[in-house]
């Protein structure tokens, strides 16, 4: 039997942690998500190269996180 392990560890981007610190509802809902979804959002923010893009992405994900949805759930 093959044992599958899923790596759910991630590096929290500073800009995302700042946004979480400023908005308590966003923070509470973010940490209520599964580790996989948290990692998905953190990587989405970290993949942006410019600071402005990161800020726009945070504005985009905030309502999704508050609704308890994953990044790609809007396509389902």
Buried (B, 14 or more C-beta within 10 A) or exposed (E): EEEEEEEEEBEBBEBBEEBBEEBEEBBEBBEEBEEEBBBBBBEBBBEBEEEEEBBEBBEEBBEBBBEEBBBEEEEE
